[in-house]
Amino acid sequence: MVFIKEESEDMKIEEAFTVKHEDTEEQTKMAVKHEDTEEQTDLLSLKEERQESDEIEEKDQYVERSNSITRKKSIKTKKTSSRKRAQNTKSNTCHQCVKSCCGKKVLDEHMRIHIGEKPFTCPQCGKNFCHKGNFISHMRIHTGEKPFTCQQCGKNFRHKGNFISHMRIHTGEKPFTCQQCGKNFRHKGNFISHMRIHTGEKPFTCQQCAKSFSQSGHLITHTRIHTGEKPFTCQQCGKHFTQKWSFLKHMRIHTGEKPFTCQQCGKHFTQKWSFLKHTRIHTGEKPFTCDQCGKSFALKETLNSHMKNHLGENGYICDQCGKSFSHKVSFKTHMRVHTGEKPYACSQCVKSFSHNGNLTKHMRIHTGEKPYNCKLCHGIQPYKNILH
Protein backbone atom coordinates (compact mmCIF):
# COMPACT_ATOMS: atom_id res chain seq x y z
CA MET A 1 0.00 0.00 0.00
CA VAL A 2 2.86 2.28 0.78
CA PHE A 3 4.39 1.46 -2.60
CA ILE A 4 1.19 2.30 -4.40
CA LYS A 5 0.90 5.60 -2.58
CA GLU A 6 4.52 6.55 -3.42
CA GLU A 7 3.99 5.59 -7.01
CA SER A 8 0.85 7.65 -7.06
CA GLU A 9 2.72 10.65 -5.71
CA ASP A 10 5.53 10.13 -8.21
CA MET A 11 2.99 10.11 -11.00
CA LYS A 12 1.45 13.31 -9.72
CA ILE A 13 4.89 14.96 -9.64
CA GLU A 14 5.67 13.70 -13.14
CA GLU A 15 2.31 14.96 -14.42
CA ALA A 16 2.90 18.29 -12.79
CA PHE A 17 6.35 18.47 -14.37
CA THR A 18 4.95 17.41 -17.70
CA VAL A 19 2.20 20.02 -17.52
CA LYS A 20 4.67 22.60 -16.46
CA HIS A 21 7.05 21.63 -19.25
CA GLU A 22 4.25 21.77 -21.76
CA ASP A 23 3.28 25.20 -20.50
CA THR A 24 6.84 26.38 -20.88
CA GLU A 25 7.04 25.03 -24.41
CA GLU A 26 3.74 26.63 -25.22
CA GLN A 27 4.94 29.98 -23.84
CA THR A 28 8.16 29.64 -25.85
CA LYS A 29 6.17 28.93 -29.01
CA MET A 30 3.97 31.92 -28.34
CA ALA A 31 7.05 34.11 -27.78
CA VAL A 32 8.58 32.91 -31.02
CA LYS A 33 5.28 33.42 -32.78
CA HIS A 34 5.07 36.96 -31.37
CA GLU A 35 8.62 37.65 -32.52
CA ASP A 36 7.74 36.35 -35.98
CA THR A 37 4.66 38.60 -36.05
CA GLU A 38 6.73 41.66 -35.09
CA GLU A 39 9.31 40.76 -37.71
CA GLN A 40 6.61 40.43 -40.32
CA THR A 41 5.15 43.79 -39.28
CA ASP A 42 8.54 45.42 -39.63
CA LEU A 43 9.01 43.86 -43.03
CA LEU A 44 5.59 45.08 -44.13
CA SER A 45 6.43 48.61 -42.93
CA LEU A 46 9.70 48.57 -44.84
CA LYS A 47 7.93 47.25 -47.90
CA GLU A 48 5.29 50.01 -47.66
CA GLU A 49 7.96 52.67 -47.17
CA ARG A 50 9.89 51.36 -50.16
CA GLN A 51 6.72 51.34 -52.26
CA GLU A 52 5.92 54.92 -51.19
CA SER A 53 9.51 55.96 -51.98
CA ASP A 54 9.29 54.24 -55.36
CA GLU A 55 5.95 55.92 -56.05
CA ILE A 56 7.34 59.38 -55.11
CA GLU A 57 10.43 58.79 -57.24
CA GLU A 58 8.28 57.70 -60.17
CA LYS A 59 6.04 60.77 -59.66
CA ASP A 60 9.09 63.08 -59.60
CA GLN A 61 10.46 61.48 -62.74
CA TYR A 62 7.04 61.86 -64.41
CA VAL A 63 6.86 65.57 -63.41
CA GLU A 64 10.44 66.14 -64.62
CA ARG A 65 9.63 64.44 -67.94
CA SER A 66 6.44 66.54 -68.24
CA ASN A 67 8.35 69.77 -67.47
CA SER A 68 11.02 68.84 -69.99
CA ILE A 69 8.39 68.19 -72.66
CA THR A 70 6.64 71.49 -71.78
CA ARG A 71 9.93 73.40 -71.98
CA LYS A 72 10.74 71.87 -75.33
CA LYS A 73 7.25 72.72 -76.58
CA SER A 74 7.58 76.29 -75.24
CA ILE A 75 10.97 76.77 -76.94
CA LYS A 76 9.56 75.31 -80.13
CA THR A 77 6.49 77.58 -79.89
CA LYS A 78 8.68 80.65 -79.26
CA LYS A 79 10.89 79.76 -82.21
CA THR A 80 7.79 79.23 -84.36
CA SER A 81 6.27 82.54 -83.16
CA SER A 82 9.54 84.39 -83.80
CA ARG A 83 9.79 82.82 -87.20
CA LYS A 84 6.16 83.74 -87.94
CA ARG A 85 6.72 87.30 -86.69
CA ALA A 86 9.83 87.60 -88.84
CA GLN A 87 7.90 86.23 -91.81
CA ASN A 88 4.97 88.58 -91.11
CA THR A 89 7.32 91.57 -90.68
CA LYS A 90 9.06 90.67 -93.90
CA SER A 91 5.76 90.15 -95.71
CA ASN A 92 4.34 93.44 -94.29
CA THR A 93 7.37 95.57 -95.21
CA CYS A 94 7.20 98.11 -98.01
CA HIS A 95 9.76 97.13 -100.67
CA GLN A 96 10.12 100.76 -101.78
CA CYS A 97 10.82 102.62 -98.52
CA VAL A 98 11.43 99.59 -96.18
CA LYS A 99 8.72 100.79 -93.79
CA SER A 100 7.24 98.01 -91.61
CA CYS A 101 3.46 97.87 -91.23
CA CYS A 102 1.46 96.07 -88.56
CA GLY A 103 -0.70 94.21 -91.07
CA LYS A 104 -1.39 93.57 -94.72
CA LYS A 105 -4.31 96.02 -94.72
CA VAL A 106 -2.09 98.82 -93.39
CA LEU A 107 0.59 97.91 -95.95
CA ASP A 108 -1.94 98.06 -98.77
CA GLU A 109 -3.03 101.53 -97.61
CA HIS A 110 0.60 102.62 -97.35
CA MET A 111 1.38 101.47 -100.89
CA ARG A 112 -1.13 104.00 -102.23
CA ILE A 113 1.41 106.71 -101.40
CA HIS A 114 3.91 105.18 -103.85
CA ILE A 115 1.55 104.20 -106.62
CA GLY A 116 -0.44 107.45 -106.33
CA GLU A 117 -3.77 105.73 -105.84
CA LYS A 118 -6.43 107.97 -104.26
CA PRO A 119 -9.69 106.01 -104.11
CA PHE A 120 -11.59 108.45 -101.86
CA THR A 121 -13.02 111.47 -103.69
CA CYS A 122 -14.80 114.46 -102.16
CA PRO A 123 -18.18 114.85 -103.90
CA GLN A 124 -18.21 118.60 -103.22
CA CYS A 125 -14.77 119.81 -104.35
CA GLY A 126 -13.40 116.77 -106.18
CA LYS A 127 -10.28 116.44 -104.02
CA ASN A 128 -8.86 112.89 -103.80
CA PHE A 129 -7.39 111.07 -100.81
CA CYS A 130 -5.28 107.95 -100.23
CA HIS A 131 -6.74 107.17 -96.81
CA LYS A 132 -10.33 107.06 -95.64
CA GLY A 133 -9.46 108.84 -92.36
CA ASN A 134 -8.09 111.85 -94.25
CA PHE A 135 -11.17 111.89 -96.46
CA ILE A 136 -13.50 111.91 -93.42
CA SER A 137 -11.47 114.72 -91.82
CA HIS A 138 -11.65 116.71 -95.08
CA MET A 139 -15.43 116.38 -95.29
CA ARG A 140 -15.74 118.29 -92.01
CA ILE A 141 -14.52 121.40 -93.86
CA HIS A 142 -17.70 121.28 -95.96
CA THR A 143 -20.05 120.15 -93.20
CA GLY A 144 -18.55 122.47 -90.58
CA GLU A 145 -18.50 119.60 -88.09
CA LYS A 146 -16.12 120.01 -85.16
CA PRO A 147 -16.62 116.94 -82.96
CA PHE A 148 -13.72 117.55 -80.55
CA THR A 149 -14.52 120.10 -77.82
CA CYS A 150 -12.20 121.48 -75.15
CA GLN A 151 -13.89 121.17 -71.74
CA GLN A 152 -11.91 124.10 -70.33
CA CYS A 153 -12.40 126.86 -72.90
CA GLY A 154 -15.15 125.44 -75.13
CA LYS A 155 -13.11 125.64 -78.33
CA ASN A 156 -14.04 123.07 -81.00
CA PHE A 157 -11.76 121.19 -83.40
CA ARG A 158 -12.20 119.17 -86.59
CA HIS A 159 -9.23 116.89 -85.98
CA LYS A 160 -8.32 114.90 -82.89
CA GLY A 161 -4.62 115.74 -83.31
CA ASN A 162 -5.34 119.47 -83.17
CA PHE A 163 -7.51 118.95 -80.10
CA ILE A 164 -4.73 117.04 -78.29
CA SER A 165 -2.20 119.75 -79.21
CA HIS A 166 -4.59 122.45 -77.96
CA MET A 167 -5.02 120.74 -74.57
CA ARG A 168 -1.30 121.23 -73.91
CA ILE A 169 -1.96 124.98 -73.69
CA HIS A 170 -4.06 124.34 -70.58
CA THR A 171 -1.86 121.61 -69.09
CA GLY A 172 1.42 123.36 -69.93
CA GLU A 173 2.79 120.07 -71.24
CA LYS A 174 5.73 120.36 -73.62
CA PRO A 175 6.70 116.75 -74.42
CA PHE A 176 9.21 117.46 -77.19
CA THR A 177 12.67 118.51 -75.93
CA CYS A 178 15.68 119.55 -77.99
CA GLN A 179 18.70 117.54 -76.82
CA GLN A 180 21.11 120.24 -77.99
CA CYS A 181 19.72 123.42 -76.42
CA GLY A 182 17.11 122.07 -73.99
CA LYS A 183 14.20 124.03 -75.51
CA ASN A 184 10.77 122.39 -75.08
CA PHE A 185 7.89 122.31 -77.56
CA ARG A 186 4.18 121.51 -77.39
CA HIS A 187 3.93 120.35 -80.99
CA LYS A 188 6.04 117.79 -82.82
CA GLY A 189 6.00 119.88 -86.01
CA ASN A 190 7.53 122.88 -84.21
CA PHE A 191 10.16 120.61 -82.64
CA ILE A 192 11.14 119.15 -86.04
CA SER A 193 11.35 122.66 -87.55
CA HIS A 194 13.50 123.81 -84.61
CA MET A 195 15.95 120.92 -85.03
CA ARG A 196 16.76 122.21 -88.52
CA ILE A 197 18.36 125.25 -86.88
CA HIS A 198 20.99 122.92 -85.41
CA THR A 199 21.33 120.62 -88.42
CA GLY A 200 21.15 123.39 -91.04
CA GLU A 201 18.77 121.23 -93.06
CA LYS A 202 16.65 123.05 -95.67
CA PRO A 203 14.54 120.35 -97.31
CA PHE A 204 12.06 122.63 -99.10
CA THR A 205 13.41 123.99 -102.40
CA CYS A 206 11.83 126.47 -104.81
CA GLN A 207 11.51 124.87 -108.27
CA GLN A 208 11.94 128.24 -110.01
CA CYS A 209 14.96 129.85 -108.30
CA ALA A 210 16.38 126.86 -106.33
CA LYS A 211 16.26 128.79 -103.04
CA SER A 212 15.91 126.43 -100.06
CA PHE A 213 13.91 126.78 -96.84
CA SER A 214 13.80 125.01 -93.50
CA GLN A 215 9.99 125.18 -93.29
CA SER A 216 7.30 124.36 -95.86
CA GLY A 217 5.32 127.48 -94.90
CA HIS A 218 8.27 129.70 -95.84
CA LEU A 219 8.50 128.01 -99.24
CA ILE A 220 4.76 128.50 -99.87
CA THR A 221 5.08 132.21 -99.00
CA HIS A 222 8.18 132.53 -101.18
CA THR A 223 6.54 130.99 -104.27
CA ARG A 224 3.98 133.82 -104.23
CA ILE A 225 6.81 136.15 -105.31
CA HIS A 226 6.97 134.17 -108.58
CA THR A 227 3.24 133.63 -109.00
CA GLY A 228 2.17 137.10 -107.80
CA GLU A 229 -0.55 135.45 -105.70
CA LYS A 230 -2.00 137.56 -102.86
CA PRO A 231 -4.59 135.34 -101.18
CA PHE A 232 -5.37 137.60 -98.21
CA THR A 233 -7.78 140.46 -98.98
CA CYS A 234 -8.97 143.21 -96.65
CA GLN A 235 -12.78 143.36 -96.82
CA GLN A 236 -12.81 147.02 -95.79
CA CYS A 237 -10.34 148.65 -98.19
CA GLY A 238 -9.75 145.87 -100.74
CA LYS A 239 -5.98 145.73 -100.21
CA HIS A 240 -4.31 142.37 -100.96
CA PHE A 241 -1.51 140.65 -99.07
CA THR A 242 0.92 137.85 -99.80
CA GLN A 243 1.34 136.79 -96.19
CA LYS A 244 -1.24 136.22 -93.47
CA TRP A 245 0.71 138.08 -90.76
CA SER A 246 0.88 141.17 -93.02
CA PHE A 247 -2.88 140.97 -93.49
CA LEU A 248 -3.52 140.66 -89.72
CA LYS A 249 -1.26 143.66 -89.00
CA HIS A 250 -3.11 145.69 -91.62
CA MET A 251 -6.51 144.85 -90.11
CA ARG A 252 -5.46 146.55 -86.87
CA ILE A 253 -5.49 149.87 -88.75
CA HIS A 254 -9.25 149.44 -89.22
CA THR A 255 -10.02 147.89 -85.82
CA GLY A 256 -7.69 150.17 -83.83
CA GLU A 257 -6.44 147.15 -81.91
CA LYS A 258 -3.13 147.62 -80.10
CA PRO A 259 -2.39 144.29 -78.42
CA PHE A 260 1.19 145.07 -77.31
CA THR A 261 1.47 147.14 -74.11
CA CYS A 262 4.62 148.48 -72.45
CA GLN A 263 4.66 147.45 -68.77
CA GLN A 264 6.75 150.48 -67.77
CA CYS A 265 4.94 153.41 -69.39
CA GLY A 266 1.64 151.83 -70.48
CA LYS A 267 2.06 152.76 -74.14
CA HIS A 268 0.21 150.51 -76.63
CA PHE A 269 1.43 149.28 -80.00
CA THR A 270 -0.17 147.76 -83.06
CA GLN A 271 2.87 145.73 -84.08
CA LYS A 272 5.20 143.56 -82.04
CA TRP A 273 8.41 144.90 -83.61
CA SER A 274 7.34 148.48 -82.71
CA PHE A 275 6.77 147.34 -79.13
CA LEU A 276 10.19 145.63 -78.94
CA LYS A 277 11.95 148.70 -80.35
CA HIS A 278 10.15 150.88 -77.81
CA THR A 279 11.27 148.76 -74.83
CA ARG A 280 14.89 149.57 -75.69
CA ILE A 281 14.19 153.17 -74.65
CA HIS A 282 13.66 151.90 -71.09
CA THR A 283 16.39 149.26 -71.09
CA GLY A 284 18.96 151.34 -73.00
CA GLU A 285 19.78 148.28 -75.09
CA LYS A 286 21.62 148.99 -78.34
CA PRO A 287 22.27 145.62 -79.95
CA PHE A 288 23.38 146.90 -83.38
CA THR A 289 27.02 148.05 -83.53
CA CYS A 290 28.95 149.65 -86.40
CA ASP A 291 32.03 147.53 -87.15
CA GLN A 292 33.91 150.60 -88.42
CA CYS A 293 33.51 153.17 -85.67
CA GLY A 294 32.05 151.09 -82.84
CA LYS A 295 28.90 153.20 -82.49
CA SER A 296 25.84 151.28 -81.26
CA PHE A 297 22.18 151.68 -82.20
CA ALA A 298 18.85 150.50 -80.85
CA LEU A 299 17.45 149.84 -84.33
CA LYS A 300 18.90 147.93 -87.26
CA GLU A 301 17.56 150.42 -89.81
CA THR A 302 19.40 153.20 -87.96
CA LEU A 303 22.64 151.23 -88.25
CA ASN A 304 22.00 150.67 -91.97
CA SER A 305 21.49 154.39 -92.44
CA HIS A 306 24.63 155.12 -90.42
CA MET A 307 26.72 152.77 -92.57
CA LYS A 308 25.95 154.92 -95.62
CA ASN A 309 27.97 157.72 -94.01
CA HIS A 310 31.06 155.50 -94.04
CA LEU A 311 30.38 154.28 -97.57
CA GLY A 312 29.70 157.80 -98.84
CA GLU A 313 26.36 156.83 -100.30
CA ASN A 314 23.91 159.62 -101.04
CA GLY A 315 21.29 157.79 -103.04
CA TYR A 316 18.47 160.31 -102.58
CA ILE A 317 18.83 163.63 -104.49
CA CYS A 318 16.30 166.46 -104.43
CA ASP A 319 15.38 167.35 -108.00
CA GLN A 320 14.45 170.92 -107.00
CA CYS A 321 17.51 172.09 -105.07
CA GLY A 322 20.02 169.29 -105.78
CA LYS A 323 20.57 168.44 -102.13
CA SER A 324 21.48 164.80 -101.55
CA PHE A 325 20.54 162.50 -98.68
CA SER A 326 21.77 159.12 -97.56
CA HIS A 327 18.50 158.25 -95.83
CA LYS A 328 15.10 157.97 -97.45
CA VAL A 329 13.31 159.35 -94.35
CA SER A 330 15.50 162.48 -94.39
CA PHE A 331 14.87 162.93 -98.11
CA LYS A 332 11.08 162.64 -97.69
CA THR A 333 11.11 165.11 -94.78
CA HIS A 334 13.16 167.55 -96.85
CA MET A 335 10.75 167.39 -99.78
CA ARG A 336 8.02 168.87 -97.54
CA VAL A 337 9.99 172.12 -97.56
CA HIS A 338 9.24 172.40 -101.28
CA THR A 339 5.72 170.93 -101.27
CA GLY A 340 4.57 172.73 -98.10
CA GLU A 341 3.01 169.49 -96.87
CA LYS A 342 2.26 169.38 -93.13
CA PRO A 343 0.81 165.94 -92.42
CA TYR A 344 1.06 166.14 -88.60
CA ALA A 345 -1.92 168.07 -87.18
CA CYS A 346 -2.59 168.95 -83.54
CA SER A 347 -5.90 167.50 -82.37
CA GLN A 348 -6.49 170.37 -79.94
CA CYS A 349 -5.62 173.56 -81.85
CA VAL A 350 -5.55 172.32 -85.45
CA LYS A 351 -1.98 173.55 -85.94
CA SER A 352 -0.02 171.44 -88.46
CA PHE A 353 3.62 170.45 -88.75
CA SER A 354 5.87 168.99 -91.39
CA HIS A 355 7.78 166.87 -88.85
CA ASN A 356 6.38 164.44 -86.32
CA GLY A 357 8.97 165.57 -83.76
CA ASN A 358 7.70 169.14 -83.97
CA LEU A 359 4.15 167.96 -83.28
CA THR A 360 5.36 166.00 -80.24
CA LYS A 361 7.04 169.13 -78.84
CA HIS A 362 3.96 171.24 -79.57
CA MET A 363 1.64 168.87 -77.70
CA ARG A 364 3.53 169.59 -74.47
CA ILE A 365 2.00 173.09 -74.50
CA HIS A 366 -1.43 171.48 -74.11
CA THR A 367 -0.45 168.62 -71.79
CA GLY A 368 2.01 170.57 -69.63
CA GLU A 369 4.46 167.70 -69.86
CA LYS A 370 8.06 168.58 -68.89
CA PRO A 371 10.19 165.49 -69.51
CA TYR A 372 13.66 167.09 -69.23
CA ASN A 373 15.48 167.61 -65.89
CA CYS A 374 18.30 170.14 -65.63
CA LYS A 375 21.34 168.65 -63.88
CA LEU A 376 22.57 172.11 -62.76
CA CYS A 377 19.46 173.77 -61.34
CA HIS A 378 17.30 170.63 -61.06
CA GLY A 379 14.55 172.46 -62.92
CA ILE A 380 12.09 170.69 -65.21
CA GLN A 381 11.67 171.90 -68.81
CA PRO A 382 9.36 170.93 -71.67
CA TYR A 383 12.13 171.20 -74.29
CA LYS A 384 15.66 169.85 -74.34
CA ASN A 385 17.18 172.95 -76.05
CA ILE A 386 16.28 175.30 -73.15
CA LEU A 387 18.19 173.34 -70.51
CA HIS A 388 21.11 175.24 -68.85
C-alpha positions in Angstrom: 0.0 0.0 0.0 2.9 2.3 0.8 4.4 1.5 -2.6 1.2 2.3 -4.4 0.9 5.6 -2.6 4.5 6.5 -3.4 4.0 5.6 -7.0 0.9 7.6 -7.1 2.7 10.6 -5.7 5.5 10.1 -8.2 3.0 10.1 -11.0 1.5 13.3 -9.7 4.9 15.0 -9.6 5.7 13.7 -13.1 2.3 15.0 -14.4 2.9 18.3 -12.8 6.3 18.5 -14.4 5.0 17.4 -17.7 2.2 20.0 -17.5 4.7 22.6 -16.5 7.0 21.6 -19.2 4.3 21.8 -21.8 3.3 25.2 -20.5 6.8 26.4 -20.9 7.0 25.0 -24.4 3.7 26.6 -25.2 4.9 30.0 -23.8 8.2 29.6 -25.9 6.2 28.9 -29.0 4.0 31.9 -28.3 7.0 34.1 -27.8 8.6 32.9 -31.0 5.3 33.4 -32.8 5.1 37.0 -31.4 8.6 37.7 -32.5 7.7 36.4 -36.0 4.7 38.6 -36.0 6.7 41.7 -35.1 9.3 40.8 -37.7 6.6 40.4 -40.3 5.1 43.8 -39.3 8.5 45.4 -39.6 9.0 43.9 -43.0 5.6 45.1 -44.1 6.4 48.6 -42.9 9.7 48.6 -44.8 7.9 47.3 -47.9 5.3 50.0 -47.7 8.0 52.7 -47.2 9.9 51.4 -50.2 6.7 51.3 -52.3 5.9 54.9 -51.2 9.5 56.0 -52.0 9.3 54.2 -55.4 6.0 55.9 -56.1 7.3 59.4 -55.1 10.4 58.8 -57.2 8.3 57.7 -60.2 6.0 60.8 -59.7 9.1 63.1 -59.6 10.5 61.5 -62.7 7.0 61.9 -64.4 6.9 65.6 -63.4 10.4 66.1 -64.6 9.6 64.4 -67.9 6.4 66.5 -68.2 8.4 69.8 -67.5 11.0 68.8 -70.0 8.4 68.2 -72.7 6.6 71.5 -71.8 9.9 73.4 -72.0 10.7 71.9 -75.3 7.2 72.7 -76.6 7.6 76.3 -75.2 11.0 76.8 -76.9 9.6 75.3 -80.1 6.5 77.6 -79.9 8.7 80.6 -79.3 10.9 79.8 -82.2 7.8 79.2 -84.4 6.3 82.5 -83.2 9.5 84.4 -83.8 9.8 82.8 -87.2 6.2 83.7 -87.9 6.7 87.3 -86.7 9.8 87.6 -88.8 7.9 86.2 -91.8 5.0 88.6 -91.1 7.3 91.6 -90.7 9.1 90.7 -93.9 5.8 90.1 -95.7 4.3 93.4 -94.3 7.4 95.6 -95.2 7.2 98.1 -98.0 9.8 97.1 -100.7 10.1 100.8 -101.8 10.8 102.6 -98.5 11.4 99.6 -96.2 8.7 100.8 -93.8 7.2 98.0 -91.6 3.5 97.9 -91.2 1.5 96.1 -88.6 -0.7 94.2 -91.1 -1.4 93.6 -94.7 -4.3 96.0 -94.7 -2.1 98.8 -93.4 0.6 97.9 -95.9 -1.9 98.1 -98.8 -3.0 101.5 -97.6 0.6 102.6 -97.3 1.4 101.5 -100.9 -1.1 104.0 -102.2 1.4 106.7 -101.4 3.9 105.2 -103.8 1.5 104.2 -106.6 -0.4 107.5 -106.3 -3.8 105.7 -105.8 -6.4 108.0 -104.3 -9.7 106.0 -104.1 -11.6 108.5 -101.9 -13.0 111.5 -103.7 -14.8 114.5 -102.2 -18.2 114.8 -103.9 -18.2 118.6 -103.2 -14.8 119.8 -104.3 -13.4 116.8 -106.2 -10.3 116.4 -104.0 -8.9 112.9 -103.8 -7.4 111.1 -100.8 -5.3 108.0 -100.2 -6.7 107.2 -96.8 -10.3 107.1 -95.6 -9.5 108.8 -92.4 -8.1 111.9 -94.3 -11.2 111.9 -96.5 -13.5 111.9 -93.4 -11.5 114.7 -91.8 -11.6 116.7 -95.1 -15.4 116.4 -95.3 -15.7 118.3 -92.0 -14.5 121.4 -93.9 -17.7 121.3 -96.0 -20.0 120.1 -93.2 -18.6 122.5 -90.6 -18.5 119.6 -88.1 -16.1 120.0 -85.2 -16.6 116.9 -83.0 -13.7 117.5 -80.5 -14.5 120.1 -77.8 -12.2 121.5 -75.1 -13.9 121.2 -71.7 -11.9 124.1 -70.3 -12.4 126.9 -72.9 -15.1 125.4 -75.1 -13.1 125.6 -78.3 -14.0 123.1 -81.0 -11.8 121.2 -83.4 -12.2 119.2 -86.6 -9.2 116.9 -86.0 -8.3 114.9 -82.9 -4.6 115.7 -83.3 -5.3 119.5 -83.2 -7.5 119.0 -80.1 -4.7 117.0 -78.3 -2.2 119.8 -79.2 -4.6 122.5 -78.0 -5.0 120.7 -74.6 -1.3 121.2 -73.9 -2.0 125.0 -73.7 -4.1 124.3 -70.6 -1.9 121.6 -69.1 1.4 123.4 -69.9 2.8 120.1 -71.2 5.7 120.4 -73.6 6.7 116.8 -74.4 9.2 117.5 -77.2 12.7 118.5 -75.9 15.7 119.5 -78.0 18.7 117.5 -76.8 21.1 120.2 -78.0 19.7 123.4 -76.4 17.1 122.1 -74.0 14.2 124.0 -75.5 10.8 122.4 -75.1 7.9 122.3 -77.6 4.2 121.5 -77.4 3.9 120.4 -81.0 6.0 117.8 -82.8 6.0 119.9 -86.0 7.5 122.9 -84.2 10.2 120.6 -82.6 11.1 119.2 -86.0 11.4 122.7 -87.5 13.5 123.8 -84.6 15.9 120.9 -85.0 16.8 122.2 -88.5 18.4 125.3 -86.9 21.0 122.9 -85.4 21.3 120.6 -88.4 21.1 123.4 -91.0 18.8 121.2 -93.1 16.7 123.1 -95.7 14.5 120.3 -97.3 12.1 122.6 -99.1 13.4 124.0 -102.4 11.8 126.5 -104.8 11.5 124.9 -108.3 11.9 128.2 -110.0 15.0 129.8 -108.3 16.4 126.9 -106.3 16.3 128.8 -103.0 15.9 126.4 -100.1 13.9 126.8 -96.8 13.8 125.0 -93.5 10.0 125.2 -93.3 7.3 124.4 -95.9 5.3 127.5 -94.9 8.3 129.7 -95.8 8.5 128.0 -99.2 4.8 128.5 -99.9 5.1 132.2 -99.0 8.2 132.5 -101.2 6.5 131.0 -104.3 4.0 133.8 -104.2 6.8 136.2 -105.3 7.0 134.2 -108.6 3.2 133.6 -109.0 2.2 137.1 -107.8 -0.6 135.5 -105.7 -2.0 137.6 -102.9 -4.6 135.3 -101.2 -5.4 137.6 -98.2 -7.8 140.5 -99.0 -9.0 143.2 -96.7 -12.8 143.4 -96.8 -12.8 147.0 -95.8 -10.3 148.6 -98.2 -9.8 145.9 -100.7 -6.0 145.7 -100.2 -4.3 142.4 -101.0 -1.5 140.7 -99.1 0.9 137.9 -99.8 1.3 136.8 -96.2 -1.2 136.2 -93.5 0.7 138.1 -90.8 0.9 141.2 -93.0 -2.9 141.0 -93.5 -3.5 140.7 -89.7 -1.3 143.7 -89.0 -3.1 145.7 -91.6 -6.5 144.8 -90.1 -5.5 146.6 -86.9 -5.5 149.9 -88.7 -9.2 149.4 -89.2 -10.0 147.9 -85.8 -7.7 150.2 -83.8 -6.4 147.1 -81.9 -3.1 147.6 -80.1 -2.4 144.3 -78.4 1.2 145.1 -77.3 1.5 147.1 -74.1 4.6 148.5 -72.4 4.7 147.4 -68.8 6.7 150.5 -67.8 4.9 153.4 -69.4 1.6 151.8 -70.5 2.1 152.8 -74.1 0.2 150.5 -76.6 1.4 149.3 -80.0 -0.2 147.8 -83.1 2.9 145.7 -84.1 5.2 143.6 -82.0 8.4 144.9 -83.6 7.3 148.5 -82.7 6.8 147.3 -79.1 10.2 145.6 -78.9 11.9 148.7 -80.3 10.1 150.9 -77.8 11.3 148.8 -74.8 14.9 149.6 -75.7 14.2 153.2 -74.7 13.7 151.9 -71.1 16.4 149.3 -71.1 19.0 151.3 -73.0 19.8 148.3 -75.1 21.6 149.0 -78.3 22.3 145.6 -80.0 23.4 146.9 -83.4 27.0 148.1 -83.5 28.9 149.6 -86.4 32.0 147.5 -87.1 33.9 150.6 -88.4 33.5 153.2 -85.7 32.0 151.1 -82.8 28.9 153.2 -82.5 25.8 151.3 -81.3 22.2 151.7 -82.2 18.9 150.5 -80.9 17.5 149.8 -84.3 18.9 147.9 -87.3 17.6 150.4 -89.8 19.4 153.2 -88.0 22.6 151.2 -88.3 22.0 150.7 -92.0 21.5 154.4 -92.4 24.6 155.1 -90.4 26.7 152.8 -92.6 26.0 154.9 -95.6 28.0 157.7 -94.0 31.1 155.5 -94.0 30.4 154.3 -97.6 29.7 157.8 -98.8 26.4 156.8 -100.3 23.9 159.6 -101.0 21.3 157.8 -103.0 18.5 160.3 -102.6 18.8 163.6 -104.5 16.3 166.5 -104.4 15.4 167.3 -108.0 14.4 170.9 -107.0 17.5 172.1 -105.1 20.0 169.3 -105.8 20.6 168.4 -102.1 21.5 164.8 -101.5 20.5 162.5 -98.7 21.8 159.1 -97.6 18.5 158.2 -95.8 15.1 158.0 -97.5 13.3 159.4 -94.4 15.5 162.5 -94.4 14.9 162.9 -98.1 11.1 162.6 -97.7 11.1 165.1 -94.8 13.2 167.6 -96.9 10.7 167.4 -99.8 8.0 168.9 -97.5 10.0 172.1 -97.6 9.2 172.4 -101.3 5.7 170.9 -101.3 4.6 172.7 -98.1 3.0 169.5 -96.9 2.3 169.4 -93.1 0.8 165.9 -92.4 1.1 166.1 -88.6 -1.9 168.1 -87.2 -2.6 169.0 -83.5 -5.9 167.5 -82.4 -6.5 170.4 -79.9 -5.6 173.6 -81.9 -5.6 172.3 -85.4 -2.0 173.5 -85.9 0.0 171.4 -88.5 3.6 170.5 -88.7 5.9 169.0 -91.4 7.8 166.9 -88.9 6.4 164.4 -86.3 9.0 165.6 -83.8 7.7 169.1 -84.0 4.1 168.0 -83.3 5.4 166.0 -80.2 7.0 169.1 -78.8 4.0 171.2 -79.6 1.6 168.9 -77.7 3.5 169.6 -74.5 2.0 173.1 -74.5 -1.4 171.5 -74.1 -0.5 168.6 -71.8 2.0 170.6 -69.6 4.5 167.7 -69.9 8.1 168.6 -68.9 10.2 165.5 -69.5 13.7 167.1 -69.2 15.5 167.6 -65.9 18.3 170.1 -65.6 21.3 168.6 -63.9 22.6 172.1 -62.8 19.5 173.8 -61.3 17.3 170.6 -61.1 14.6 172.5 -62.9 12.1 170.7 -65.2 11.7 171.9 -68.8 9.4 170.9 -71.7 12.1 171.2 -74.3 15.7 169.9 -74.3 17.2 172.9 -76.0 16.3 175.3 -73.1 18.2 173.3 -70.5 21.1 175.2 -68.9 
